[in-house]
Amino acid sequence: MTAFWAVRRNRQLALIFCFLLPSLIVFFLYRILPLGWNVILSFQAWSPLKPAVWIGLENYAEMWTYDDVFWVALRNTLIFIAASPIAIALALGIALLVNSDLKGASVYRTIVFLSYPLMAVAVGIIWRWMYDERGGIINYALRSSGLIAKPLGFLQDFDLALPSVIFAEIWQVIGFYMIILLTGLQSIPQNLYEAARIDGAPAVARFFRITLPMLRPSIFLCVVVGILNSFSSFDLVYIMTNGGPGHATELLITHIYKSAFVQSKFDYAAALTVVQFALLLVLTVAANKAAGGNAGAVERD
């Protein structure tokens, strides 16, 4: 009898493997293999017109010692990441509102979410026009209300460019955060709130003792999405500022693009990509630890 169940289990495993094999092959060819080649390339001097030469850590030494733009791009990327909690907090507030008995909550939910399906290129064009110094609606509104005397160059000013791009990024992604958090709110058992009310717990205590702990997996997912967006906001930055003025909005992803396809330094761009991937991995692990260490774990019966 034991042999029968063992054979049956092996057949099931073989069937599962057969179904997964095509996806695993595609994943290996388009994910694992390019990643491995990129790591090897980062230790080489290479261009399409000459054979590769092993140079060890020279690309990383150049990055660390001579590339001032790398440090600016790294700082801006970290600022992008640091702005994610602001978007998550705003999305949580909106999710709490539309999850209540607010009249027209479904309409507000739809309006907030409409920004997320838009292409990043379209978002960049829209906000570049809104920030425009001569005909932008934001400058028009500020001047009409008497808050400013002359137009502000949001995307031309060194101090305003990065916050302006970050605001556009928050506007686009806040609807997605809201949907994630709203789903988490609706999965919280209502009997927990009823028991807390019977015990006399105020609304603030119910929020911090029930809502936030139960939303931990949803918040962790939002944090990871925020980190990923900070590392992949190429389209938005490229359309709005192209990293300017004077690298004020340069991110790691735009610096990688310029190194590879503008300066044709593919080997150096590979080293930048390795650093970005390592930083992404470290931040994701740190976020998981901050969420309790098992935010993405699957519960088993």
BALUMZA-349961 format. One line per 8 residues: number of its first residue (from 1); their letters; for each residue x, z, y of C-alpha. Coordinates in nm, 3 decimals. Layout:
N
NUM> a> X,Z,Y; ...
This chain:
301
1> mtafwavr> 0.000,0.000,0.000; 0.286,0.083,0.237; 0.450,-0.253,0.161; 0.125,-0.431,0.247; 0.102,-0.269,0.590; 0.470,-0.338,0.654; 0.424,-0.709,0.575; 0.114,-0.722,0.795
9> rnrqlali> 0.297,-0.557,1.082; 0.589,-0.798,1.050; 0.349,-1.093,1.059; 0.184,-0.958,1.371; 0.520,-0.910,1.539; 0.625,-1.263,1.442; 0.299,-1.402,1.585; 0.346,-1.211,1.910
17> fcfllpsl> 0.705,-1.336,1.934; 0.589,-1.698,1.882; 0.340,-1.663,2.166; 0.599,-1.505,2.395; 0.886,-1.741,2.308; 0.795,-2.026,2.552; 0.761,-1.780,2.842; 1.085,-1.606,2.743
25> ivfflyri> 1.269,-1.939,2.736; 1.140,-2.033,3.082; 1.225,-1.685,3.213; 1.579,-1.710,3.074; 1.640,-2.062,3.208; 1.500,-2.004,3.557; 1.573,-1.632,3.613; 1.843,-1.482,3.393
33> lplgwnvi> 2.073,-1.786,3.372; 2.078,-1.858,3.750; 2.132,-1.488,3.821; 2.428,-1.474,3.583; 2.576,-1.794,3.728; 2.531,-1.655,4.079; 2.725,-1.340,3.988; 3.010,-1.547,3.843
41> lsfqawsp> 3.006,-1.778,4.147; 3.049,-1.480,4.380; 3.397,-1.423,4.233; 3.500,-1.786,4.280; 3.593,-2.031,4.554; 3.365,-2.327,4.490; 3.209,-2.623,4.660; 3.031,-2.930,4.517
49> lkpavwig> 3.339,-3.143,4.592; 3.607,-2.935,4.419; 3.643,-2.734,4.099; 3.589,-2.359,4.099; 3.888,-2.128,4.145; 3.873,-1.762,4.047; 3.948,-1.547,4.355; 3.820,-1.207,4.243
57> lenyaemw> 3.678,-0.987,4.519; 3.787,-1.201,4.815; 3.431,-1.298,4.906; 3.327,-0.934,4.906; 3.637,-0.838,5.108; 3.549,-1.101,5.366; 3.195,-0.966,5.381; 3.314,-0.609,5.424
65> tyddvfwv> 3.594,-0.673,5.674; 3.540,-0.990,5.873; 3.170,-1.077,5.869; 3.007,-0.895,6.161; 2.684,-1.089,6.109; 2.649,-0.934,5.763; 2.634,-0.583,5.907; 2.382,-0.689,6.171
73> alrntlif> 2.168,-0.858,5.904; 2.193,-0.553,5.678; 2.087,-0.322,5.962; 1.792,-0.546,6.052; 1.684,-0.565,5.688; 1.690,-0.186,5.660; 1.485,-0.163,5.981; 1.235,-0.404,5.825
81> iaaspiai> 1.215,-0.177,5.521; 1.180,0.135,5.739; 0.878,-0.026,5.908; 0.692,-0.055,5.576; 0.562,0.307,5.582; 0.398,0.230,5.919; 0.208,-0.061,5.764; 0.117,0.147,5.459
89> alalgial> -0.010,0.434,5.677; -0.223,0.194,5.883; -0.355,0.028,5.567; -0.441,0.369,5.420; -0.638,0.459,5.731; -0.829,0.132,5.714; -0.888,0.175,5.339; -1.032,0.523,5.399
97> lvnsdlkg> -1.266,0.383,5.664; -1.396,0.089,5.461; -1.431,0.314,5.154; -1.667,0.542,5.346; -2.029,0.491,5.441; -1.925,0.298,5.752; -2.182,0.033,5.843; -2.046,-0.318,5.789
105> asvyrtiv> -1.748,-0.191,5.590; -1.742,-0.503,5.371; -1.720,-0.724,5.681; -1.430,-0.523,5.825; -1.258,-0.532,5.486; -1.281,-0.911,5.478; -1.157,-0.949,5.837; -0.851,-0.730,5.772
113> flsyplma> -0.767,-0.909,5.446; -0.794,-1.260,5.597; -0.441,-1.238,5.740; -0.274,-1.204,5.400; -0.366,-1.539,5.235; -0.225,-1.727,5.535; 0.107,-1.902,5.476; 0.404,-1.729,5.636
121> vavgiiwr> 0.482,-2.052,5.822; 0.134,-2.053,5.975; 0.165,-1.686,6.068; 0.501,-1.754,6.232; 0.359,-2.043,6.437; 0.055,-1.839,6.544; 0.259,-1.540,6.659; 0.526,-1.753,6.822
129> wmydergg> 0.252,-1.907,7.035; 0.096,-1.567,7.106; 0.435,-1.428,7.216; 0.515,-1.734,7.429; 0.648,-1.639,7.770; 0.454,-1.903,7.964; 0.128,-1.968,7.778; 0.106,-1.687,7.524
137> iinyalrs> -0.215,-1.488,7.502; -0.030,-1.153,7.484; 0.150,-1.209,7.814; -0.174,-1.334,7.968; -0.360,-1.021,7.858; -0.085,-0.788,7.981; -0.062,-0.958,8.319; -0.439,-0.973,8.361
145> sgliakpl> -0.466,-0.600,8.295; -0.189,-0.526,8.545; 0.045,-0.371,8.289; 0.332,-0.610,8.367; 0.430,-0.802,8.679; 0.607,-1.091,8.510; 0.589,-1.239,8.157; 0.794,-1.081,7.880
153> gflqdfdl> 1.014,-1.294,7.660; 0.923,-1.120,7.336; 1.122,-1.352,7.112; 1.399,-1.417,7.364; 1.478,-1.055,7.446; 1.743,-0.878,7.234; 1.548,-0.553,7.233; 1.199,-0.697,7.180
161> alpsvifa> 1.266,-0.976,6.930; 1.299,-0.768,6.613; 1.001,-0.535,6.686; 0.792,-0.844,6.766; 0.875,-1.008,6.433; 0.813,-0.680,6.247; 0.471,-0.648,6.413; 0.380,-0.999,6.294
169> eiwqvigf> 0.496,-0.908,5.942; 0.285,-0.590,5.946; -0.018,-0.786,6.067; 0.012,-1.027,5.776; 0.069,-0.778,5.495; -0.158,-0.492,5.603; -0.461,-0.654,5.437; -0.284,-0.666,5.102
177> ymiilltg> -0.185,-0.301,5.130; -0.544,-0.215,5.217; -0.678,-0.383,4.901; -0.423,-0.202,4.680; -0.501,0.136,4.836; -0.875,0.072,4.835; -0.861,0.000,4.463; -0.673,0.325,4.414
185> lqsipqnl> -0.929,0.518,4.621; -1.220,0.378,4.422; -1.055,0.481,4.093; -1.034,0.849,4.193; -1.305,1.049,4.006; -1.564,1.173,4.253; -1.615,1.497,4.061; -1.275,1.612,4.190
193> yeaaridg> -1.402,1.593,4.547; -1.730,1.761,4.452; -1.547,2.050,4.287; -1.322,2.085,4.593; -1.623,2.095,4.825; -1.786,2.364,4.612; -1.464,2.566,4.636; -1.478,2.530,5.015
201> apavarff> -1.172,2.305,5.055; -1.172,2.131,5.397; -1.132,1.754,5.434; -0.761,1.779,5.520; -0.692,1.984,5.207; -0.889,1.738,4.992; -0.684,1.454,5.135; -0.345,1.614,5.066
209> ritlpmlr> -0.438,1.784,4.736; -0.648,1.507,4.577; -0.630,1.172,4.757; -0.256,1.140,4.814; -0.146,1.260,4.466; -0.399,1.030,4.297; -0.284,0.738,4.515; 0.082,0.780,4.418
217> psiflcvv> 0.095,0.468,4.191; -0.080,0.256,4.457; 0.150,0.381,4.733; 0.453,0.316,4.513; 0.334,-0.042,4.458; 0.292,-0.087,4.834; 0.644,0.047,4.893; 0.790,-0.195,4.639
225> vgilnsfs> 0.598,-0.486,4.795; 0.726,-0.378,5.136; 1.085,-0.375,5.010; 1.042,-0.719,4.853; 0.887,-0.857,5.173; 1.178,-0.722,5.376; 1.420,-0.911,5.153; 1.216,-1.232,5.144
233> sfdlvyim> 1.075,-1.271,5.496; 1.272,-1.591,5.545; 0.982,-1.816,5.645; 0.848,-1.585,5.914; 1.186,-1.516,6.075; 1.301,-1.877,6.050; 0.988,-2.010,6.221; 0.967,-1.743,6.490
241> tnggpgha> 1.332,-1.692,6.590; 1.568,-1.850,6.335; 1.755,-1.521,6.339; 1.804,-1.518,6.717; 1.855,-1.442,6.988; 2.219,-1.379,6.905; 2.143,-1.260,6.548; 1.903,-0.995,6.685
249> tellithi> 1.652,-1.082,6.410; 1.899,-1.195,6.145; 1.810,-1.071,5.796; 2.017,-1.085,5.479; 1.798,-1.366,5.346; 1.848,-1.582,5.659; 2.222,-1.508,5.660; 2.240,-1.619,5.297
257> yksafvqs> 2.056,-1.941,5.381; 2.283,-2.022,5.675; 2.598,-1.943,5.479; 2.494,-2.171,5.193; 2.312,-2.462,5.356; 2.445,-2.465,5.712; 2.807,-2.363,5.660; 2.823,-2.491,5.296
265> kfdyaaal> 2.984,-2.163,5.181; 2.796,-2.144,4.852; 3.043,-1.902,4.696; 3.016,-1.659,4.987; 2.637,-1.692,4.987; 2.641,-1.600,4.617; 2.828,-1.279,4.701; 2.572,-1.200,4.972
273> tvvqfall> 2.295,-1.256,4.717; 2.457,-1.014,4.471; 2.477,-0.746,4.742; 2.114,-0.806,4.838; 2.002,-0.781,4.474; 2.200,-0.459,4.424; 2.048,-0.308,4.737; 1.700,-0.412,4.626
281> lvltvaan> 1.756,-0.251,4.286; 1.885,0.074,4.439; 1.595,0.100,4.685; 1.336,0.031,4.414; 1.483,0.298,4.186; 1.496,0.540,4.480; 1.131,0.469,4.561; 1.037,0.532,4.197
289> kaaggnag> 1.227,0.862,4.200; 1.055,0.964,4.523; 0.719,0.883,4.364; 0.790,1.118,4.073; 1.002,0.902,3.846; 0.718,0.744,3.645; 0.501,0.573,3.906; 0.490,0.251,3.709
297> averd> 0.457,0.408,3.365; 0.172,0.307,3.134; -0.027,0.597,2.995; -0.065,0.599,2.620; -0.338,0.769,2.422
